[in-house]
Amino acid sequence: MVYREKLNQLLADVQELESLIGKLLTEEVPGVQLLSKSSTCAYSILEGIKEIESEQIRQMNARLVERQDELSHLSVLLDQYQRMAEACKKDILATKQELEASEPVLAQKEADPTAVLPNEPEPPVEEPAKQEVVETPALPVEETPKETPVRKEADPAPVIPVAAKGNVSLNDLLEKKNLSDFRKAFSLNDRFRFRRDLFHGNEEQMNQVIADLNQIDSLDEALRFIDTNLSWDMNNETVADFIKLLEKRYI
């Protein structure tokens, strides 16, 4: 608004100067008073133009300072984001290296389940002490016929049949001992795959189901629990792998 008022005032001064010059043109000898007024009006016009120019320069400098402040702030934010990106990149690389380092160990444990068990030293076998036999000279003794006692053979000890349940191997029994907590049956790859394919990425739901299965005492009850609460497709390959690990717990 102030800028427009100054322009209007400047326009009025220009019109007044035009009028004064028009009067000067009509006179053969310009009067001193008319020349003085024309000079004053022209000077006022020049001062008005300089004032408007100075104001414009001042406002432009103010805008430049504001833009510099904004650019400085953006530069600081960009530097912070770059540091955060570098930190995230380092964390991702460290996690990837840990996963790559753990995969061969997990694969070896799955291939040889007995490898995780410590080798128990065999108890030392004590050899019976050798008894020295002292030979004594044999005295001549008259042989008298004796009845040779008939040695009665001892009845063979009854063989107690050992109840076998399917084809149960020593490895299976050792695995059952280690599977009292069902979640220990999972490798790292199994855990990722079951969570993604069977529980839609829900870690909390998977942990709750494992905790419930740990409380069930028989395989039949566990399968009924899965059929009732989870409604899985038993023909699915991932479901079959999950059930296979579950069966080992109830051997």
Secondary structure, 3 states (H helix, E strand, C coil): CHHHHHHHHHHHHHHHHHHHHHHHHHCCCCCHHHHHHHHHHHHHHHHHHHHHHHHHHHHHHHHHHHHHHHHHHHHHHHHHHHHHHHHHHHHHHHHHHHHHHHHHHHHHHHHCHHHHCCCCCCCCCCCCCCCCCCCCCCCCCCCCCCCCCCCCCCCCCCCCCCCCCCCCCHHHHHHHHHCCCHHHHCCHHHHHHHHHHCCCCCHHHHHHHHHHHHCCCCHHHHHHHHHHHCCCCCCCHHHHHHHHHHHHHCC
